[in-house]
Amino acid sequence: MVDGFVRKKRYAVVVTTYGEVDKVTVRSLWPSSRRILKVVTSQISRIPDLLIYFIADYRSTKHYVNWKLSRYNSSLISINRAQTSMLRKCIEAAESPLLSSVEVEVFDTYYFVPPYLDDTILRLRSSYDGILVVPMFPVESAFSCGIACRMVLESCDDSAFGLVRVMSKLWKDEQLHRLYVDYLFSQLSDSVRSRTGSKIGLVLVIHGTLVKDRNGNPPTVFTGLEETCAFFEVMKQRIMAAPGNIFTDVRQGCMNHSRGGEWTSDTIEKAFEEFKREGCEAVVMFPYGFFADNSETEHDACGRLVREGFPVFQYVRCINNDQAFGKWLTEKVLHELQLLLNLQTAFELPEPKS
C-alpha cells in the first residue's frame, strides 16, 4: 500500500498442451521428439541418452514421411492460440468481483515446442504474484496434466505452493458433461441423423494409459486409469439418456502406445470390431479426452475411422474454440484464481497476538 493505494495483484494464466510443429520438416520435428522421450517416455522406460537421440530421429523421420504422404499439418498450435485468445477476451468481458482486485494476463505455452511451459514459468515467477496453469486435458495423469505439475515443481521448488496452481479434475465437472453432450449432438451430420432406426455407434476417443508395467506390476507413476474409466462411464450415461439420442451404444476408444507394458484394452480398434459384428451402419467418433485437435485425433484416430469403411461415418472435431467451452473455461479459471488469492491472503495475514 502506497498513500492509501492498494496495488492490484498480477496473475498469469498459462494455457498449455503438448504442442506440435505446425510446419512439418524433419529438422523441426527433432527437438520435439527428443523432448517427448525425455519428459514422457522416460517415466515408463529407462532410455540411455544416446539412444534417445537415435529413437527421436527415427520417430521424427517416420512422422515426417507419414504426415507428408497424407498431406497433414497439425492444427494444435493454432487451436491453442485461438483458445488462449478466446479465454483472454472472455476474462476481459467478465463481471467477476475478483477483477476489481487483480489483473490477469493470459499466455499460451507447450510441453514439447516453444514457448515451453517450464521456461515460461521461470520467466513469469518473478514478475507475477501468482500463476495458474491450465492444462487442456479433462483427465489428469503422469502423461498429461502430470507433466505440467512436474515442470512447475522443477521450476519453482519450495515456492510452488503459494505461487502456482495447476487446474485438475475437470472431467468431474457436471457443466462440462452437459457442454459435451450439447456440443456432440449439435455437430451430427444429416447423413448420420438419417440413419435413425438403424444401429448407430459412438466411439469416445481418449488417450490410453498403462495398466501394468513390463513386469506385470501396477505402474509406479499415476496413470489416471480409474479417472479415465469413470469419465467414460459418466459420459456414456449422459449421452444415452439425452433427449433425442440416436446412438445404439457408446464405446471407449483408447489410443495406446506400444511400449512400457500393458495398456488399456478398450481400444478404437476393438470398438470398431464390435460395432461391425453388431451390424452398425453408421459410426461417429468424438475425441472427448482432448480439448484440442492434434495429430492423434484428427490424423491417427480419424484416419482409422475413414479406413474402416462403415457405410456412414462422421468425425466430430474436439471442442476446440467453441464459444460455450470458452465461457465454461473462463468460469473455471476465475474460480481457481479466487482460490489462489484466498490462499495468498491467508498467508499474508498477521499472526494473532497471544
N, C-alpha and C positions, 0 to 999 in steps of 0.2 A: 504494500500500500504506500503510495506517494501522495502527500497532501490530500488525503481523503479519497484518492482514486485507487480502485482495486483493479489490478491488471487481470485481464481475461487469461485463463489458461489456454494454451495452444495444444491441440490434439491432432495427431496424424492418423488417418485411416489408410491402411495399406491393403489394397485388394491384391490377392496373389493366387497364382495357379502354377501348373507345371511349366508351361511355356514351351513353344515350339518355333523353329525358324520359319519365317514367312517367305523367305527366298531360298529355294532348295538348291544347294550346292554341297558337294562333299566337304569343302572347307568350312562351311557354316555349320554343318551337322557334327563335325568332330568334337568341338568343345562341349556341346550339349550332351552327346553320347557319353563322353568321359565323366561328366558331372553326374549323370544319371547313375552310372555304375558306382561311383564313389559315394553318393548320397543314399541311394535306394537299394541297389543290388547288394552292396556290401553288408547290409543289415541281415541278409539271409544266406549269403555265400561269401566265404573268405577268398578274395581275389588279390593275388600279388600285383604290386604297382605296375610292373612291366606288362603283365597280362591285361591289365585294364586298358592300356593303350591299344593293344592288339585287338581285343574284343570291341572296343569303341570304334576303331577304324573299320572293322568288319561290319558292325551294325550301321555305321554311317553310310558305307557304300551300298549295303543292302536296301536301306531306306531310300537312298538317292535313286537307285535303279527302279524300285517298286513305285515310288511316287512319280518319277518321270514317265514310266510306262503308262501309268493310269492318269497322267496329267493332273496330279493332285498338288495343291498348295494349301497348307494349313491356314485355317481362318481363326485359330485360337487367339493369337495376339490381337488381331483387330477386334474380335468379340470382347476380350477382356478390357481393352481400352474403351470400347463403347459402353461396357458395363460400368467401368470406373467413371466415365463422363456422366452417365445417367445417374449414378449414385451421388456424384458431386452436385448435380443440378437439383436432385430431389432433396438433398440436405439443405441447400441454399433456400429452397422454397418451403421447407418445413416450418411449422409454427411451434416447435417444441420449446418449452421454457428453458431447456438446457442451453440453447444457443444464445441466451442473454448473458451467460457467464463463461462460455468457452468459444474459441474459434476453431473451426475444423477444416483441415485440408486433406484432400484425397489423392492417393498415389497408386499407380499400377506397378506391380513387381512380379517376378517369376522365380521359380526354383532353378531352372536349367538354362535360361537365356537372360541376357541383360535387359533391363536393370535387375540385378539379383536381389532377392529378398534380404539375405544376410548383410550385403553391402549397404542396402538402403536403411536398414535398422541402425547400423553403425553410424551412418551419416545423420540420421534424424534424432538419435537419442540425446544429443547434446543441445538441440535447439527446440525440442518439443517437451511439454510437460507429461505427455502420455502418448502411447502408440497402440492402436487397435489393429491387429492383423486379422484379415477376413479371407480365409482360405475358401475358394469357390468349389467346395465339395460338401454334399449334405452329410456324408458318413465319414467319421474320422478313423484313421488307422496310422500305423507307423509309416505307411507308404503314401499317405495323402496329407491330412492336417498335421500328422505327426512330424513331417518334415519341417513345417513351419515352427512347431514347438521346439524342435531340436535346434533350428537356426537362431531362434530367439534366445535360448539358454546359452548358446555358444557366443552370441553377440553381446549379451547384457550381463551374464554371470549372476551375481547376487542381487543386482538391481532390477532384475526382470520382473519380480513380483509386484512392485509398486509402480513400475513404468509401463509394462506391456500386458495387454490382454489378447488372447487368441480365441476367436469365436469358435464354438464347437457345438455338437449335439443338435445341429439344425434339422436333422432328419426326424426329430421328435416333435417338431412344431406342427400343430394342427392346421395353422394357416397355410403352411407350405403344402400339406396334404390336399387341402381344398384348392389351392392355387394350381397344383399339378393336375388334379382331376379336371378342373375347368379348362386349363390350357390344352390338355390332351384331346378332349372331346371337341374343342373349338378348331383343332387342326385337322381333323379327319376329312379325307377327301370324299368327293361324291362317289367315286368308284368303290371305295370301301363301304360307305353307307348303303350303296345299292345292293350289297350282299346281305342285307338284313334278312334273316330267315335261314341263311346258310351258316356254317360253322366259321367263326372268325376268331383268330388267336391273337394275343398281345404278348410281346416279349419286352420285358422291362430290363434294360441293359445297365449293368453296373460293373465296376472293376472287381474281379475276383480277388480272393485272398488266400493265404496259406492256411491249411487245416492241420497238417503235420509236417515236421521238418524231414530231412533226408534219412534220419534215423527212426522215423515213425513216432517221434515225440511231439507234444504240443510246442508250437513255436515260442521262442523266448521273447519275441517282440509282440507288441499289441497289434493284432491283425484286424480288429473290428468285425470279426466273424459274426458274433451274436447280434451286433448292431445292424449288419448287412441283412441278416435273416429277418430281424424284427421289422426293419424298414420295408422290406418286400411284403411281408405279411400284412402290414397296416395299409400299404398302398393297394395291394390286391383286393383287400376287403372294401376299401373306399371305392375303387373303380367298379367292382362287380355290383356294389349296392347303389351306384349312381343312377339317378333317373335317366332313362333313355340309353342305358348301357347296351351296347351291341356285341360285346365280346362273349364268346362261349367260355373261354378260360384265359387266365393270365399266368405266365411263367417267368421265372427269373432267368436272365441270360448273363452269366458271368463271363468276363473276359480275363483269362488267366495267362500267367507267364509259364514258361516251360521248365524253369529251373527252381531249385530251392526246396523241393519236396512235393507233397500232395496238396493240390489246390482245390478250391470249391468245385463240386461235381455238377451243380446246376448251370451248365454252360449254354451258350447260344446254340451250339450245335445240337445239344440234347433237346432243347426246346423245339427246334425245327423238326427233328426226327419224330418227336411225339405228336406235333401238330399234323405232320404228314400222315402218320399212322392213324390219326383220328379223323382224317378226311377234311381238314380245314381248307377252305377255298380262298381265304384271304388271311394275311398275317400283317400286323402292324408292329413296328419296332419303335420304342421310345427310350432313349438313354436317360433314365431318371437319376442315375448315380453321378451325373455330371451337370454342372450349371452352365457349361460352355462346350460347344462342339470342338472336337480336336481330331487328330489322326486316328485315334482308337475308335471314335464314334462314327464320324462322317466318312471315314475311309475304310477301316477294318470291319466294323460291325455292319455298316450299311452295305459294304461290298459283299459280305456273306449273305445278307438278305436278298440282294439282287441275284446272286448266283444260285439261290435255292430253287428258283423257278416256280414259285407259287402263282396261280392264275392272277391273283390280285395281291399287291403288297404296297406298303407305304412306310417310309422312314419319316418319323416326326422328329424334327430337329430339337436340340436341347432348348431349355427355357431361354437361354442367351440373354438378349437385351429386351425382353418382354416388359412392358410398362408396369403391369401388375406385379411382376417379380421385383422390379426396381423399387416400387413402393414398399413391398414387404421387406426387402433387404434394408431399406432406409430405416424402417421402424426397428429392426433388429440392431442395426448399428447404433442408433441413438440410445437405445436401451443399454447396450454394452458400454457406451461412453458414460452414461449416467452412473452405472455401477463403478466404473473406474474413478470417476470424480468422487463418488461417495467414499470409496476406499482411501483415496489420497487425502480427502478432507478429514477422515477419521484418524489417520496417522499424523496429520498436522495439528490436531487439537492438543492444547497443553494438558499435561497430566494433572489431575485434581490434587490440590494441596491436602496433606494429611492433617 
